């Protein structure tokens, strides 16, 4: 009999995703469309392909009604998998929520394995390879490890492993100084004994709270520091090093990069989601209800949402256009995110720079228009962040327009 596997996606809550503002002012970060699908759809669709996976549970602290339409829609798309959302009463951390809902995760069919994904990453989600490695070593867990530049490594959970056995020898979350270029990719596969390990961490915290008034006795626990680091010290966890695409989605600029990565991946895994046409270059997603003038040039790396209208002679590349916006005749949109219900007048131009390898403080790269922004005809908006409901009658560059 094949083993039962379940998937958990940690979706966070309203206090998370602040670096995505203003896009997350009126929309939860997991629901922000990337490559035409809500951010949370990507790990969910990848999990749905895992043979024998019976259930996917989203855990977070958004109100139930925020996640309900997505859950309903994905249940329709993946009818053979049970999909649900469990809401923490407040932020319990990356392991606290999981532990709080352990009975739900463990309800029959009782899983032997659980995949856990962070919401804010763009990845190929190599679950099959993780399972293969996991079945070889039989430790408590397997982490997806990804290589990053040495200069940026300390921003992540850093992993030192034995290259022969893939056993993790040392794990430090955001270390003060460099220890490795291999970092935690935010995707895990755990044996069901993970819950015993979290219990040990919870008990340890309770003991610390008794002895140290600065440690609060609550259900908050971090998977990375409180569970994975001790598991590494006990040599109970392994790493699958992947060279596939991977990207953290923290900022609007990184969403534009992730958009391009997922669109490129569609040509391999979901070519049916890509649009074709004489004036379409490179990977492009266009919602069926969008109306694109045949003389407009679109692509590469563009995702156009429902109800968008793109006029004659417009030019769009490296961009995400959310729902119901109007891009008028001969208007240009490059390296930008256009929020829902925006109106860009004729011959206007909204552009920016591609996401830099290392962000420079105070410098804006991609332009981001929140919802219901109006850009007057012939206006040039370059590398600006624009708050909702603004009317822009004058050109602007490198500014936050409040
Ligand atoms: P930052 O660089 O500070 O953003 O930290 P990080 O990259 O380590 O991310 P963080 O720990 O904030 O989040 C990692 C993942 O866990 C994301 O998918 C979050 O949505 C999710 N997450 C974080 N805190 C919670 C929580 O309290 N509950 C739940 N359910 N998910 C959470």
Boltz pocket constraint, residues with backbone or C-beta under 6 A from the ligand:
constraints:
  - pocket:
      binder: B
      contacts: [[A, 9], [A, 10], [A, 11], [A, 12], [A, 13], [A, 16], [A, 59], [A, 60], [A, 61], [A, 88], [A, 90], [A, 91], [A, 92], [A, 93], [A, 94], [A, 97], [A, 117], [A, 118], [A, 119], [A, 120], [A, 155]]
      max_distance: 6.0
